[in-house]
Amino acid sequence: MSHHHPDSTTPDTAPTPLPAHSGTNWSALFSRQYFSAVLVMASGVALYAMNLYFTAALMPSVVADLGGERYYAWASTGYLITAVIATMFVSRLIGTRGARRSYIGAYVSFAAGTALGALSPTMELFIAGRALQGIGAGLLTGLGYATIRSVLPAQLWIRATSLITAMFGVGALVGPIVGGSFAQAGTWRAAFGVLAALALVLAVVAFKTLPAKRPDAQAAAPLPIASMTTLALTAAALSLSSILSGAFVLVMIGAGLLLLTAFLLIDSRDQHGVLPRLAYQRGSSLKWIYLTVATLCAGVMTENFIPLFGQQLGGLSPLVAGMLGATLSIGWVGGQLFSANVGAATARALVCTGPALLTAGLTGYGLLLVAGASTTTVIVWAVLLLVAGAGIGLAFPHLTVAAMSSSDDPGESAKAAAAVSTTQLIAFTLTSALAGNLLLLGGADPAASARWLVLGIAVLTALGIGTAFAVTKKRPHHARP
């Protein structure tokens, strides 16, 4: 028997997971009518992504100046945990405050945290600044996806999503260069000052360009406190596992996975949960969309280690090793810009092809990680990493738009889009925790450690091949028993 719920979007009545491409060109996205809004959305995600790599390049200078080396890992852990929590407020903020006020709040929070970091006399205060910065960053990355539906016409969603998600790749390219330049000049405080000023400028642009009215005058739904607390504890446990040692590592990873399971159970029973109700409905493609996004994001985490492997195994200079690390991002950005131009049928094929390309590229790269690698081997590494990055870029924008189009209800669609960011951050946290432990499996052999890490992550990305097929599976118009 088929069961229909007239007040919600059920799986059998849900829109096609991959909307048709309209043929509208890029010039429409950058027209005077939409340019400023697109600038605000893309810049927010770029600021978040750039800041990750920017701060990593500056941290040795920060520790040298402030001391507190034992708190080194907390600078990223504090940032990541608050960012995960902040993404859970995105759809609520848009529903009650509207795009303009939400963006201004996010940029100001980011600027305040960055300024606190710049002025900090101690590492403890610096970490507090990073946590405040994380709140702004989490909101910015979630708002980037969730605002598209309310400020742009449907025919521009794919291109806008491609541009915004390409900002993660751009941030990975620009962040280390800018951060490294400030670090070399010995002016890490000035670096954070410039970033804070940039965030304030973007807050002014948001004020001048985004719509002031709230999309709905409805009362705010109750906060899913139990779901949010469990998810925050998941992020904390997984983050802690990457800075502990011995048996504590396995205990923390186990606790993190148990908490993640508990989150899904609690959230599925909450009418106002973190994830849209559709994600838990039988036959819905939304859960497969999120799982595929998670596997693609697992692949992204190899980027943090590519420069290290380039120096250890290929004898590359820091600059050349950094350029090798950027090849994954170059493939990602290129894949996304190509992917934005395709029709619906091709989009389905790309969603299925993306995880396979990512897995093939990482597997080839992992197998070729040997000590004393020749120039030819290094060139092959670069080609394989380009292929892997292209796999991410080909699939990602279509998955995000599929989430955004999963419901006709504006509140649910905003929640579905914002949950893409929550999924990304949880995947980054989980993979980061696993990466540190995979490296240890190689013992004192750098080549073995590198192979364990890359091939271990390739196992995770391979799971995305199956989930991608589940996303694109054609569903009947009438529910089956």
N, C-alpha and C positions, 0 to 999 in steps of 0.2 A: 504493500500500500504506500501511497505517497502522502506525505504530510506537508501542508503549506502553512506558512506563517505570514499573514498579510502585512504585519507591521515590521517585518525585517526582510533582508535580502537572503533568501535561501540558496543553497548551492545550485539547485536546478533552475533557478531564475536569475542567477548571477550573470553579469555581463561577461562576454568572452574575455578570458584572462589576458589576451594580448590585443589591445585595440589596434585598429587599422591605422596605418600612416596616412596622413592627409595629403602629402605632397607639398605642404607649405614650406617655403624655403627659409634659410637662416636669416635673411634680411628682415622677415616679419618679426622674428624674436628680438632683433636689435633695433627695431623701429623706434621712433621717438615715443610712441605710446607705451611701450613695454620696457625700454632699455633700462631705466632707473630701477624699476622693480627687480629686473633680472640681475642687475649689478649688486643690489642689496643681498639677494638670495645666494648668488654665486660667491660673493665676497665672504659671506658668513661661513660657508663650508671651507673656502680656501684658507680663511683665518684659522679655523679649527685644525685643518690638516697641516698647514705650514708650521703652526705652533708646536705640534708634536715633534717634528724633525728639528726645528729651530732651537727648541729648548734642549733637546738631546745634544746638540753641538755645543751649547753654552754651559751645560751642567758641570763639566770639569773646571771651568773658570769660576762658576758660582761656589763650588766646594772649596776651591783653592782660596777664595776670598772670605767665605763665611765659616768654613769648617763644617762640622757635623756630617762627616762622610758616612757615618752609620745610618743616616737618614736619606742617603742618596736615592734609594729605590722609592721612598715615599713621595718624592717630588712627582713621579709619574703615577704612582698608585693613588694618591689623593686626588689628582686631576681626573683619572679615569673613573673612579668610583662616583664622584659628584657629577661627572658628565653622563654616566649611565642613569643616575637618578633624575637628572634634569630632563632627559629625553622623554621620560614618562609624563611630564607635565605639559608637553608641547600641544597636544590636541585640546587639552582643557584651556590652556592660555589663549589659543586662537578662538575657541568658542566663547570665552568670556571677555577677553580683552581686545580681540581683533589683531590683524597682522601688524599694524603699525606699532601699537603699544608693546606687543610681544617682542618685536625685533629691537625696539629701543631698550627695553629692559635687558635683553640678552647681550647687546653690545655694551651697555653701561656696566653690567656685571663682569663681562670679560675685561673691560678696560680697568675697572676697579681692582680686580684680582691681579692683573698684569702690573699696574702701578704699585700695588703693595709689594709684589715681588721685586720690582726695581728699587724700592726704597728700603727693603728689609735689612736690618742690621744682624739678624740671626737666621739660621737655617729653619728654625721652627716657624718663624713668621713668613719666610719664603714659601714653606709648604702650605701654610694657611692661605697665602695669596694664590697658590696653584689650585687649591680646592675651590676658591671663589671663581677663579678663571675657568675651572672645569664646568661650573654651573652655567656660565655664559656660553661656553663652547658646546656643551651638550644641547642647549636650547637652539643655538645657531644651526647645528647640523640637522636637528629634527625639523626646525622651521623651514629650512631650505627645501625639503620635500613637501611638507604639509601645506605650505603657502601657495605652491604652484596652482593647485586646483582653484583657489579663491581669487587669484589675480591674473591668471592667463586662460585663454580659450583652449578647449580640449585639443584642437589640432596642433597646439604648440607644446603639449605636455612632454612628448618624447624628446624633442630638441632641448627643451629647458632642463629635463632630467639628465640628458646626456651631458649638457654643459656643466650642471651643478655637480654631478658625480665625477666629471673629469677634473674638478677642482682638487679632489683628493690626490690625483696624480701630479697636478701642478704644484700643490703644496709639498709633495715629496721631492720635487725637483728644486724648488726655490728655497725651501726651509733650510736644508743643510748648507747651501751656498751663503745665504744671508747670515745665518747663525755663525757659521765658521768664520766669516769675514769679521764680524763683531768680536768674536772670541780671539782671533789673531791680533786684533787691534787693542785687546785688553779692555774693552768697554761693554761688558755684558749688561750693566745697568742701563746704559743708553739704548741698547737693543730692546729691552723690555719697555723703555719709555716710548720709543718710536712705535712699537706695537700697540701700546695703550692709546697713543694719539690717533693712530689709524682707526682703531675701533670706535673712538668718539666721533671721528669724521663720518664714518659709516652710519652711526646712530643718527646724525643730522640728516644724511641722505635718506634714511628710512623714514624719518619724520616728514620730510618734504614730498616723498613719492608714494608711500604705501597708503592704501585706503584706511580712513580713520574709523569707519563704522564697523560694528561687530557683525559677523556673518549671521548670528542668531542671537536673539534676546533671551534665549532660554536660560533657566537657572543652571548653575554649574552642577554637574553630577557629583555624587559623593566620591571622595578620593578612595581608591582601592588600597588602603593602608597595609593590609596583610600581604597583598601581592608585591607592593613596592618595597616593603621591608625585606621580604624574602629575596627579591631580585638584587637589592643593594648588598645583602649579606653574601649572595652568590658571587658578585663582583669582588667583594672584599676577600672572600676565602680564596678565590682563584688568583687574585693579585698577590696575596700573601704567600701562596705556594711557590711563586717565582723568586722569593727573597729568603726562603728558609732552606734548610738542608736536612739530609738524612730521611728518617721515617716521617718527619713532620711534613715533608713535601707530599707524600702519598696520602697522608691523613687530610691535608688541606684540599687536595684535588678531589678526593673522595667526598669530603664535606661539600665542596662546591657543586659537584654533580648531583648530590642528594638534594641540596638546596634548590638547584635548577629544576629538578623533578618536582619538588614541593611547590615551587613557584607556578609551574604549569598546572598542577592539580588545583591549587588555590584559585588561580586566575580564571580557570575554566568554569569555576562555580560562581564567579562574581559577575553580576550583570553589568557592572561598570568597571570591569577589569582593565589592565594595562593594554592587552592585545584586543583587537576587535572580536566580537562574538563569532564572526564568520570563520575565524581561524580555527575554532574548535568544532565547527559543524561538519558532520560526515559528508564527504563528497566535495567539500570546498577545496579549491586549489591554493588558498591563501597560506596554509601551513607549509605547503611545499615551496611556495615562493620564499618564505622566510628561511627555510632550511637551505635552499639553494643560495640565497644571499650569504648565509653563514659560511657555507663551504668556500664561496669565492673570497670572502674576507679572510678565511684561514690562509689562503694562498698569498694574500697581500703581506702577511706577517714575515714571509721569507725575506722581504726587502730590507728589514732591519739588520740582517746578517750578511747580505751579499758583499758589502764593502770589506767586512772582516775576512770573509773567505778569500776574496780577491787578493788581499794583502798576504794572508798566511800561506795560501796554496799556489798563487800565481806570481807572487813577488811584486805585485803592482804598487805603485806609489799611492799615497792617500787620495790624491786628486783623481787618478785614473780608476782606482777602486770605487770612488764615489760615483764616477760616471757610469761604471758597470752597474752599480746599484740602481741608477736611474733608469736603466733599460726597461725594467718591468713597468715603471710608470709611463714611459714613452709608449710602450705597447698598449697599455691600458687606455691612455688618452686617445691614441690613434684608433683603437678598436671602437671606442665609444663614438667618436665623430663619424666614423664610417657607418656604424650601426644605426645612427639617427636617421639615415636616409632610406631605410628599407621599408617594404610593405609588410602587412600582417603575416603572410605565409612565411616570408623570409625571416621575420622576427622570431617565429616559433622555432625555425631551424637553428637560428643563432643562439637562442636560449639553451637548446640541447647541445650545440657544438661548443659553447663557451667553456663549461666545466671540463669537457674532454680535452680541449686545447690546453687549458691551464694545467691539467694533470699530466698530459704528455710532455709539455715544456719543463715542468718541475722534475718529472721523473728522469728525463734525459739529462738535465742539468745536474741532478743529484748523483747519477751514475758516473758522470764525468768529473766529479770533484776528487782530484788526486793531487798529491803533493808534487811540487815542481812542475806544475802545468805549463805547457808550451804556449807560445803566442797564438798558435792555431786553435788550441783547446780553449783559450780565453775568448777568442772570437766566436767559437761555437757556443760557449756559455751565453754570450750576449745575444746571439740569435735565438737560442732556446728561451731565454728570459723575455725577449720581445714576444715570442709566440705565447708564452704563459700570460703575459700582461694583456695581450690582445684578447685572449679567452675571457678574461674578466670584463674588459670593455665591451665586447660584443653582446654579452648577456645582461649586464647590470642595469642599463637604463630601462630595458623592456620589463624586467622584474619589478622595478620600482613603480613604473606606470601601471603594471598589472595590479599591484597592491592598491594603488591610488584609485583604480577603476573598479575595485572589488565590490563597492556598494554605491547605491544611488543616494544614500543618506550622507550629507556633507560632513556631519560629525564623525560618523564611522569611517568615511574615506580619509579624513584628516588623521584619525587615529591609526588607520592602516598604513598611511604614508609615513607618519612619525615613527611607527614601530619598526620600520626598515632601519632607522638609525639605532634604536635600542638593540636590534638584532646584530648590527655591525659591531657595536661597542662590546657586547657580550662575546661575540666571536673573536674579536681582537684580544679580549682579556683571557679567554679560555686558551686560545692558540699561543699567546705569549707565555702563559704559565706552562703549557706543555713543551714549548720550544726550549725553555731553560733546562728542563729535565731531559729532553731528547739529546741535547748537547752533552750531558754528563755520561750518556751511554757509550760515547766514543773514548772515554778515559783520557789518556794523555795524548792520543793521536788526533791532531786537528782535522785531518782528512776524514777519519772515521766519524768524528763528531759532526762534521759538516754533512756527511751522507746521512747519518741518522736523522738529523734535523730536517733536511729537505725532503727525503723520502718518507719520513713520518708525516710531514704536512701533506705530501702528495696523496697519502692514504685518505686523509680527511677530505681533500678536494675531489677524490674519486667518488665519494659518496654523493657529490653534487650531480654526477652524471645521471644517477637514478632519480633524484628528486626533480631534476630539470625535465625529465620525460613525464613525470607526474604533473608538473605545472602545465605542460602543453597538451596533455591528454584531452581529447574532445569529450565534453560532457553532454549527455542527452538533455533535451528540454524537459523531459518528464522524469521525475525521480524514480529510481529503482528501489525495490524493497531492501 
